[in-house]
Amino acid sequence: MIASPVRTLVRDAEHDADVAEIAAEARARAAIEVVLGLPLSMDGTQGPAASRALDYADRIRRSLPEVPVRLVDERLTTVDAHRALHEAGRKEKQYRAVVDQAAAVVLLQSALDAERAGHAPGRVVDGAKVRRKPRRRGQGEAQQAPAGQVPAGPGQVRSSGPDATEGRG
């Protein structure tokens, strides 16, 4: 599986239209998981953005209860995206519009790579709590993690077919 961008969604904090779009996209693509960036501080601590992100992930989880919502550390994904776009020969003015999508692709691809390597990336949102997801059925138990973690923008959708990502807006 390879991560690829679909489109960037604009946040709609008042009506949650973006959450509804993510849920619709996930259902249309038969998603097996929704992956969201977790905006931790560089030292790994949670700040206000992480708290807002947890709220956002929980809204997605409530609108899409049949699909797990996973939070993955997004530190340096934008830096990696800028570097990749620059190395691809794009001028900075040209890639400003797509850097969020590129960062979402970096985030999702790293999560896919971790899964392939046998590691469960990030944490699964479960109600108001965040827990680690066992790698495979019967291997390990879910552990409680501190609450207050997720991204401020729309996340990525992993599907069983071609992978899709929703860029953060």
N, CA, C and O of each residue as an XYZ file, in Angstrom:
676
protein
N       0.836     -1.176      0.000
C       0.000      0.000      0.000
C       0.883      1.243      0.000
O       1.926      1.287      0.653
N       0.446      2.232     -0.735
C       1.159      3.498     -0.812
C       0.182      4.625     -0.520
O      -0.938      4.635     -1.031
N       0.605      5.561      0.294
C      -0.226      6.721      0.628
C      -0.218      7.702     -0.531
O       0.825      7.958     -1.132
N      -1.382      8.248     -0.839
C      -1.473      9.273     -1.885
C      -2.557     10.279     -1.491
O      -3.548      9.911     -0.860
N      -2.368     11.558     -1.865
C      -3.336     12.584     -1.457
C      -4.644     12.494     -2.235
O      -4.664     12.076     -3.392
N      -5.722     12.887     -1.592
C      -7.030     12.962     -2.247
C      -7.391     14.432     -2.427
O      -7.483     14.919     -3.554
N      -7.593     15.136     -1.319
C      -7.888     16.570     -1.363
C      -7.723     17.146      0.039
O      -7.669     16.412      1.026
N      -7.645     18.449      0.104
C      -7.552     19.141      1.388
C      -8.942     19.610      1.788
O      -9.677     20.179      0.981
N      -9.289     19.366      3.029
C     -10.577     19.811      3.555
C     -10.373     21.044      4.423
O      -9.363     21.172      5.115
N     -11.335     21.940      4.377
C     -11.318     23.121      5.233
C     -12.044     22.764      6.522
O     -13.123     22.172      6.489
N     -11.452     23.123      7.656
C     -12.078     22.850      8.951
C     -13.395     23.598      9.066
O     -13.512     24.740      8.623
N     -14.385     22.948      9.664
C     -15.689     23.550      9.903
C     -16.058     23.281     11.359
O     -16.854     22.389     11.653
N     -15.477     24.055     12.258
C     -15.685     23.841     13.688
C     -17.133     24.058     14.110
O     -17.586     23.478     15.096
N     -17.862     24.890     13.370
C     -19.237     25.205     13.747
C     -20.219     24.084     13.400
O     -21.101     23.768     14.198
N     -20.074     23.484     12.222
C     -21.046     22.489     11.775
C     -20.464     21.097     11.557
O     -21.216     20.164     11.274
N     -19.155     20.928     11.679
C     -18.489     19.638     11.480
C     -18.705     19.048     10.089
O     -18.746     17.828      9.933
N     -18.845     19.911      9.073
C     -18.995     19.412      7.703
C     -17.762     18.624      7.281
O     -17.880     17.651      6.536
N     -16.578     19.028      7.746
C     -15.351     18.302      7.411
C     -15.349     16.908      8.027
O     -14.886     15.954      7.400
N     -15.861     16.783      9.244
C     -15.955     15.479      9.899
C     -16.899     14.580      9.106
O     -16.611     13.402      8.898
N     -18.021     15.134      8.666
C     -18.974     14.363      7.864
C     -18.347     13.922      6.543
O     -18.589     12.808      6.080
N     -17.532     14.806      5.929
C     -16.862     14.445      4.676
C     -15.857     13.323      4.890
O     -15.758     12.416      4.064
N     -15.113     13.375      5.988
C     -14.152     12.311      6.276
C     -14.888     10.993      6.482
O     -14.466      9.959      5.964
N     -15.981     11.020      7.233
C     -16.759      9.804      7.466
C     -17.314      9.253      6.156
O     -17.270      8.045      5.925
N     -17.832     10.125      5.303
C     -18.370      9.679      4.011
C     -17.270      9.083      3.133
O     -17.468      8.046      2.500
N     -16.119      9.741      3.099
C     -14.985      9.242      2.303
C     -14.515      7.888      2.826
O     -14.233      6.979      2.045
N     -14.433      7.758      4.138
C     -14.001      6.495      4.740
C     -14.965      5.367      4.391
O     -14.541      4.258      4.069
N     -16.250      5.652      4.457
C     -17.238      4.619      4.110
C     -17.186      4.281      2.625
O     -17.257      3.109      2.254
N     -17.064      5.288      1.780
C     -17.022      5.059      0.330
C     -15.810      4.225     -0.071
O     -15.875      3.452     -1.028
N     -14.708      4.378      0.656
C     -13.480      3.648      0.328
C     -13.311      2.380      1.163
O     -12.268      1.730      1.095
N     -14.312      2.028      1.936
C     -14.238      0.861      2.817
C     -12.985      0.935      3.691
O     -12.220     -0.024      3.784
N     -12.792      2.091      4.329
C     -11.602      2.325      5.148
C     -11.505      1.320      6.281
O     -12.507      0.929      6.881
N     -10.283      0.914      6.557
C     -10.031      0.028      7.689
C      -9.557      0.818      8.906
O      -9.507      0.286     10.015
N      -9.207      2.091      8.696
C      -8.729      2.932      9.782
C      -8.626      4.376      9.303
O      -8.366      4.628      8.127
N      -8.832      5.326     10.219
C      -8.584      6.737      9.934
C      -7.348      7.123     10.745
O      -7.290      6.886     11.952
N      -6.364      7.718     10.076
C      -5.115      8.110     10.730
C      -5.049      9.626     10.796
O      -5.190     10.311      9.783
N      -4.831     10.147     12.009
C      -4.728     11.587     12.231
C      -3.367     11.922     12.817
O      -2.792     11.134     13.567
N      -2.858     13.089     12.471
C      -1.599     13.546     13.038
C      -1.779     14.014     14.468
O      -2.789     14.630     14.809
N      -0.804     13.720     15.292
C      -0.794     14.133     16.691
C       0.271     15.213     16.852
O       1.461     14.900     16.827
N      -0.127     16.482     17.018
C       0.839     17.582     17.070
C       1.510     17.736     18.437
O       1.157     18.616     19.223
N       2.468     16.874     18.699
C       3.226     16.967     19.943
C       4.275     18.059     19.830
O       4.693     18.414     18.728
N       4.701     18.594     20.969
C       5.819     19.534     20.996
C       7.084     18.759     20.645
O       7.100     17.530     20.701
N       8.138     19.476     20.285
C       9.372     18.800     19.900
C       9.925     17.925     21.021
O      10.619     16.947     20.745
N       9.632     18.255     22.275
C      10.110     17.432     23.390
C       9.154     16.280     23.705
O       9.364     15.549     24.673
N       8.103     16.114     22.891
C       7.166     15.009     23.059
C       6.003     15.291     23.982
O       5.170     14.411     24.203
N       5.921     16.490     24.528
C       4.816     16.818     25.424
C       3.603     17.295     24.628
O       3.704     17.664     23.458
N       2.456     17.276     25.300
C       1.212     17.706     24.680
C       0.928     19.158     25.032
O       1.072     19.575     26.181
N       0.526     19.910     24.035
C       0.139     21.293     24.253
C      -1.309     21.501     23.863
O      -2.049     20.533     23.687
N      -1.723     22.752     23.724
C      -3.105     23.064     23.356
C      -3.514     22.461     22.012
O      -4.658     22.032     21.859
N      -2.612     22.421     21.044
C      -2.952     21.850     19.733
C      -3.279     20.369     19.864
O      -4.174     19.872     19.181
N      -2.571     19.664     20.727
C      -2.846     18.243     20.937
C      -4.221     18.050     21.573
O      -4.936     17.108     21.232
N      -4.589     18.933     22.489
C      -5.919     18.844     23.113
C      -7.021     19.074     22.086
O      -8.027     18.364     22.072
N      -6.826     20.071     21.227
C      -7.818     20.323     20.166
C      -7.883     19.128     19.220
O      -8.954     18.764     18.733
N      -6.749     18.538     18.973
C      -6.695     17.395     18.075
C      -7.447     16.200     18.655
O      -8.117     15.478     17.916
N      -7.346     15.982     19.957
C      -8.078     14.889     20.587
C      -9.572     15.095     20.431
O     -10.303     14.154     20.120
N     -10.027     16.309     20.642
C     -11.446     16.611     20.452
C     -11.869     16.298     19.021
O     -12.932     15.722     18.790
N     -11.035     16.680     18.071
C     -11.338     16.449     16.660
C     -11.406     14.946     16.360
O     -12.323     14.479     15.685
N     -10.440     14.211     16.862
C     -10.421     12.761     16.641
C     -11.648     12.106     17.257
O     -12.216     11.177     16.683
N     -12.055     12.586     18.418
C     -13.227     12.016     19.067
C     -14.493     12.303     18.262
O     -15.385     11.457     18.193
N     -14.580     13.494     17.651
C     -15.741     13.801     16.803
C     -15.769     12.876     15.584
O     -16.835     12.415     15.176
N     -14.613     12.610     15.015
C     -14.558     11.682     13.877
C     -14.953     10.285     14.342
O     -15.719      9.599     13.664
N     -14.438      9.862     15.491
C     -14.762      8.533     16.017
C     -16.265      8.381     16.237
O     -16.839      7.336     15.929
N     -16.901      9.425     16.772
C     -18.348      9.358     17.007
C     -19.136      9.329     15.704
O     -20.190      8.697     15.632
N     -18.632     10.009     14.669
C     -19.354     10.023     13.396
C     -19.070      8.780     12.557
O     -19.757      8.526     11.568
N     -18.065      8.014     12.946
C     -17.646      6.834     12.189
C     -17.294      5.708     13.172
O     -16.152      5.251     13.200
N     -18.266      5.260     13.975
C     -17.961      4.315     15.055
C     -17.459      2.954     14.587
O     -16.830      2.229     15.358
N     -17.727      2.605     13.347
C     -17.319      1.292     12.844
C     -15.855      1.225     12.399
O     -15.358      0.145     12.080
N     -15.165      2.359     12.373
C     -13.776      2.408     11.897
C     -12.880      2.996     12.995
O     -13.173      4.071     13.517
N     -11.788      2.299     13.350
C     -10.870      2.850     14.352
C     -10.236      4.159     13.884
O      -9.940      4.326     12.701
N     -10.032      5.075     14.812
C      -9.350      6.343     14.542
C      -8.024      6.292     15.298
O      -8.003      6.128     16.518
N      -6.928      6.432     14.571
C      -5.583      6.320     15.144
C      -4.866      7.663     15.088
O      -4.948      8.378     14.089
N      -4.166      7.998     16.162
C      -3.362      9.215     16.246
C      -1.893      8.847     16.122
O      -1.404      7.961     16.824
N      -1.191      9.533     15.224
C       0.224      9.253     14.992
C       1.017     10.548     15.140
O       0.604     11.596     14.643
N       2.144     10.473     15.816
C       3.025     11.621     16.031
C       3.350     12.272     14.692
O       3.865     11.618     13.785
N       3.047     13.559     14.573
C       3.268     14.244     13.293
C       4.475     15.177     13.313
O       4.671     15.956     12.380
N       5.287     15.102     14.370
C       6.462     15.982     14.430
C       7.329     15.801     13.193
O       7.612     14.677     12.778
N       7.738     16.895     12.621
C       8.649     16.985     11.475
C       8.056     16.514     10.148
O       8.781     16.471      9.154
N       6.772     16.159     10.087
C       6.206     15.740      8.802
C       6.166     16.894      7.812
O       6.377     16.687      6.618
N       5.899     18.104      8.287
C       5.882     19.256      7.379
C       7.291     19.553      6.877
O       7.471     19.901      5.710
N       8.286     19.419      7.743
C       9.681     19.606      7.326
C      10.040     18.579      6.257
O      10.641     18.922      5.238
N       9.671     17.312      6.489
C       9.939     16.258      5.500
C       9.213     16.537      4.190
O       9.761     16.298      3.113
N       7.987     17.039      4.276
C       7.214     17.353      3.068
C       7.873     18.481      2.286
O       7.995     18.395      1.064
N       8.301     19.541      2.974
C       9.002     20.649      2.308
C      10.253     20.129      1.605
O      10.521     20.488      0.458
N      11.011     19.289      2.289
C      12.240     18.738      1.722
C      11.932     17.908      0.467
O      12.603     18.051     -0.555
N      10.926     17.051      0.549
C      10.579     16.198     -0.590
C      10.119     17.027     -1.782
O      10.496     16.741     -2.918
N       9.311     18.047     -1.536
C       8.840     18.900     -2.626
C       9.995     19.684     -3.241
O      10.053     19.855     -4.459
N      10.909     20.156     -2.407
C      12.082     20.880     -2.905
C      12.959     19.950     -3.750
O      13.425     20.333     -4.823
N      13.179     18.725     -3.257
C      13.997     17.758     -3.989
C      13.340     17.337     -5.298
O      14.023     16.918     -6.232
N      12.014     17.447     -5.366
C      11.293     17.111     -6.597
C      11.359     18.257     -7.603
O      10.815     18.160     -8.703
N      12.033     19.347     -7.217
C      12.221     20.457     -8.139
C      11.152     21.521     -8.097
O      11.130     22.409     -8.951
N      10.269     21.453     -7.129
C       9.221     22.475     -7.022
C       9.750     23.700     -6.305
O      10.521     23.598     -5.351
N       9.330     24.848     -6.773
C       9.672     26.113     -6.123
C       8.764     26.277     -4.901
O       7.651     25.753     -4.868
N       9.254     27.011     -3.900
C       8.486     27.169     -2.664
C       7.097     27.732     -2.921
O       6.129     27.271     -2.316
N       6.978     28.713     -3.798
C       5.656     29.282     -4.104
C       4.724     28.216     -4.671
O       3.519     28.254     -4.424
N       5.270     27.266     -5.429
C       4.452     26.225     -6.050
C       3.966     25.199     -5.034
O       2.881     24.640     -5.196
N       4.750     24.943     -3.991
C       4.326     23.874     -3.093
C       3.660     24.330     -1.815
O       3.268     23.495     -1.001
N       3.521     25.611     -1.616
C       2.791     26.076     -0.427
C       1.374     25.513     -0.387
O       0.875     25.147      0.677
N       0.738     25.446     -1.537
C      -0.651     24.984     -1.604
C      -0.786     23.487     -1.343
O      -1.857     23.029     -0.946
N       0.273     22.720     -1.556
C       0.161     21.264     -1.414
C       0.973     20.706     -0.249
O       1.009     19.491     -0.053
N       1.621     21.568      0.524
C       2.486     21.064      1.589
C       1.697     20.307      2.658
O       2.212     19.333      3.206
N       0.469     20.716      2.972
C      -0.332     19.977      3.951
C      -0.657     18.581      3.441
O      -0.598     17.612      4.198
N      -1.002     18.474      2.155
C      -1.250     17.151      1.583
C       0.016     16.310      1.613
O      -0.028     15.126      1.949
N       1.141     16.914      1.263
C       2.409     16.180      1.266
C       2.763     15.722      2.681
O       3.251     14.607      2.863
N       2.522     16.568      3.681
C       2.789     16.185      5.072
C       1.855     15.056      5.503
O       2.272     14.155      6.231
N       0.602     15.094      5.062
C      -0.347     14.022      5.370
C       0.116     12.706      4.752
O      -0.013     11.647      5.365
N       0.650     12.779      3.545
C       1.174     11.577      2.885
C       2.370     11.030      3.667
O       2.474      9.820      3.874
N       3.271     11.915      4.103
C       4.432     11.490      4.901
C       3.953     10.787      6.170
O       4.468      9.728      6.526
N       2.973     11.374      6.848
C       2.431     10.808      8.080
C       1.826      9.430      7.837
O       2.138      8.474      8.547
N       0.968      9.332      6.838
C       0.302      8.065      6.565
C       1.290      7.012      6.088
O       1.196      5.853      6.491
N       2.239      7.394      5.235
C       3.215      6.420      4.750
C       4.069      5.893      5.900
O       4.398      4.707      5.932
N       4.429      6.758      6.840
C       5.218      6.282      7.986
C       4.393      5.319      8.844
O       4.935      4.354      9.384
N       3.086      5.573      8.974
C       2.215      4.660      9.718
C       2.108      3.319      8.999
O       2.160      2.268      9.638
N       1.958      3.348      7.675
C       1.900      2.105      6.897
C       3.204      1.324      7.019
O       3.190      0.104      7.178
N       4.327      2.028      6.943
C       5.634      1.380      7.064
C       5.806      0.744      8.445
O       6.348     -0.356      8.559
N       5.348      1.430      9.485
C       5.431      0.877     10.841
C       4.574     -0.379     10.955
O       4.998     -1.366     11.555
N       3.373     -0.348     10.385
C       2.502     -1.533     10.385
C       3.194     -2.702      9.697
O       3.187     -3.823     10.206
N       3.794     -2.434      8.529
C       4.510     -3.484      7.793
C       5.634     -4.084      8.622
O       5.919     -5.278      8.526
N       6.270     -3.253      9.434
C       7.384     -3.711     10.268
C       6.892     -4.405     11.544
O       7.699     -4.848     12.361
N       5.578     -4.497     11.711
C       5.016     -5.188     12.864
C       4.793     -4.319     14.086
O       4.578     -4.834     15.183
N       4.841     -3.007     13.908
C       4.626     -2.079     15.020
C       3.297     -1.359     14.829
O       2.984     -0.904     13.728
N       2.522     -1.257     15.892
C       1.283     -0.491     15.821
C       1.642      0.980     16.026
O       2.007      1.373     17.134
N       1.545      1.800     14.976
C       1.927      3.204     15.114
C       0.892      3.991     15.905
O      -0.309      3.762     15.763
N       1.350      4.901     16.722
C       0.446      5.810     17.412
C      -0.492      5.139     18.387
O      -0.180      4.110     18.987
N      -1.664      5.760     18.526
C      -2.661      5.316     19.492
C      -4.042      5.352     18.869
O      -4.317      6.156     17.978
N      -4.908      4.469     19.349
C      -6.288      4.428     18.874
C      -7.164      5.226     19.833
O      -7.047      5.083     21.050
N      -8.039      6.064     19.288
C      -8.963      6.865     20.087
C     -10.125      5.976     20.502
O     -10.719      5.287     19.672
N     -10.445      5.994     21.788
C     -11.540      5.179     22.309
C     -12.328      6.042     23.284
O     -11.988      6.127     24.464
N     -13.377      6.680     22.789
C     -14.143      7.587     23.636
C     -13.290      8.769     24.028
O     -12.585      9.332     23.190
N     -13.342      9.154     25.288
C     -12.553     10.292     25.763
C     -11.124      9.880     26.080
O     -10.306     10.713     26.471
N     -10.822      8.592     25.912
C      -9.497      8.092     26.251
C      -8.739      7.749     24.978
O      -9.331      7.558     23.916
N      -7.444      7.677     25.102
C      -6.592      7.243     24.003
C      -5.890      5.992     24.478
O      -5.360      5.966     25.589
N      -5.875      4.952     23.658
C      -5.209      3.721     24.071
C      -4.331      3.206     22.943
O      -4.565      3.493     21.769
N      -3.335      2.456     23.316
C      -2.500      1.808     22.315
C      -3.277      0.625     21.764
O      -3.952     -0.082     22.512
N      -3.184      0.413     20.483
C      -3.863     -0.705     19.848
C      -2.926     -1.910     19.848
O      -1.763     -1.774     19.469
N      -3.402     -3.086     20.265
C      -2.549     -4.269     20.175
C      -2.148     -4.493     18.719
O      -2.926     -4.231     17.801
N      -0.932     -4.977     18.523
C      -0.446     -5.159     17.158
C      -1.303     -6.142     16.374
O      -1.722     -5.845     15.255
N      -1.559     -7.278     16.937
C      -2.378     -8.271     16.263
C      -3.232     -8.957     17.322
O      -2.895     -8.946     18.506
N      -4.303     -9.532     16.903
C      -5.195    -10.194     17.841
C      -4.419    -11.188     18.706
O      -3.696    -12.040     18.191
N      -4.578    -11.069     20.016
C      -3.912    -11.979     20.927
C      -2.490    -11.575     21.279
O      -1.865    -12.230     22.113
N      -1.957    -10.526     20.678
C      -0.590    -10.085     20.975
C      -0.642     -8.783     21.751
O      -0.881     -7.725     21.169
N      -0.426     -8.843     23.030
C      -0.398     -7.629     23.849
C      -1.791     -7.178     24.236
O      -2.784     -7.602     23.645
N      -1.851     -6.328     25.219
C      -3.122     -5.796     25.672
C      -3.143     -4.295     25.478
O      -2.101     -3.640     25.471
N      -4.325     -3.764     25.324
C      -4.454     -2.313     25.166
C      -4.026     -1.641     26.463
O      -4.383     -2.087     27.554
N      -3.264     -0.576     26.334
C      -2.799      0.163     27.498
C      -3.383      1.564     27.462
O      -3.486      2.177     26.399
N      -3.760      2.061     28.613
C      -4.292      3.421     28.706
C      -3.164      4.418     28.503
O      -2.083      4.262     29.071
N      -3.409      5.430     27.703
C      -2.441      6.503     27.499
C      -3.086      7.805     27.941
O      -4.310      7.876     28.060
N      -2.290      8.834     28.188
C      -2.863     10.109     28.620
C      -3.834     10.667     27.586
O      -3.616     10.530     26.383
N      -4.884     11.282     28.052
C      -5.845     11.905     27.142
C      -5.285     13.225     26.637
O      -4.339     13.766     27.210
N      -5.868     13.738     25.569
C      -5.491     15.046     25.062
C      -4.585     15.012     23.859
O      -3.687     15.847     23.758
N      -4.779     14.077     22.931
C      -3.854     13.963     21.815
C      -4.586     13.792     20.487
O      -5.459     12.932     20.372
N      -4.241     14.600     19.480
C      -4.672     14.528     18.080
C      -4.376     15.810     17.314
O      -3.865     16.753     17.919
N      -4.675     15.903     15.980
C      -4.324     17.084     15.210
C      -5.452     18.086     15.095
O      -6.611     17.773     15.368
N      -5.114     19.250     14.703
C      -6.102     20.302     14.586
C      -6.855     20.242     13.278
O      -7.844     20.959     13.125
N      -6.451     19.444     12.348
C      -7.087     19.424     11.038
C      -7.525     18.043     10.632
O      -7.234     17.066     11.322
N      -8.232     17.949      9.503
C      -8.667     16.650      9.011
C      -7.495     15.700      8.847
O      -6.370     16.127      8.586
N      -7.758     14.433      8.997
C      -6.703     13.433      8.965
C      -6.655     12.638      7.688
O      -7.064     13.107      6.626
N      -6.163     11.458      7.803
C      -5.984     10.601      6.656
C      -6.920      9.421      6.767
O      -7.298      9.012      7.865
N      -7.290      8.878      5.629
C      -8.170      7.735      5.591
C      -7.392      6.578      4.996
O      -6.893      6.675      3.875
N      -7.283      5.476      5.739
C      -6.656      4.276      5.200
C      -7.771      3.365      4.748
O      -8.691      3.086      5.516
N      -7.708      2.900      3.531
C      -8.748      2.012      3.043
C      -8.142      0.682      2.656
O      -6.925      0.553      2.522
N      -9.014     -0.318      2.475
C      -8.518     -1.621      2.068
C      -8.168     -1.628      0.593
O      -7.434     -2.503      0.134
N      -8.687     -0.655     -0.160
C      -8.339     -0.505     -1.574
C      -7.191      0.469     -1.676
O      -6.319      0.492     -0.808
N      -7.175      1.282     -2.731
C      -6.109      2.285     -2.850
C      -6.179      3.229     -1.652
O      -7.256      3.694     -1.280
N      -5.032      3.504     -1.058
C      -5.002      4.369      0.126
C      -5.398      5.781     -0.246
O      -5.158      6.243     -1.361
N      -6.005      6.450      0.704
C      -6.401      7.840      0.494
C      -5.970      8.635      1.701
O      -5.936      8.114      2.816
N      -5.647      9.871      1.490
C      -5.362     10.744      2.621
C      -6.191     11.993      2.478
O      -6.457     12.461      1.371
N      -6.587     12.514      3.583
C      -7.247     13.808      3.601
C      -6.241     14.767      4.196
O      -5.827     14.589      5.341
N      -5.843     15.762      3.461
C      -4.864     16.734      3.947
C      -5.445     17.573      5.056
O      -6.657     17.770      5.137
N      -4.581     18.062      5.902
C      -5.040     18.905      6.998
C      -5.282     20.300      6.466
O      -4.500     20.814      5.666
N      -6.371     20.915      6.914
C      -6.726     22.226      6.385
C      -6.734     23.302      7.384
O      -7.020     24.452      7.050
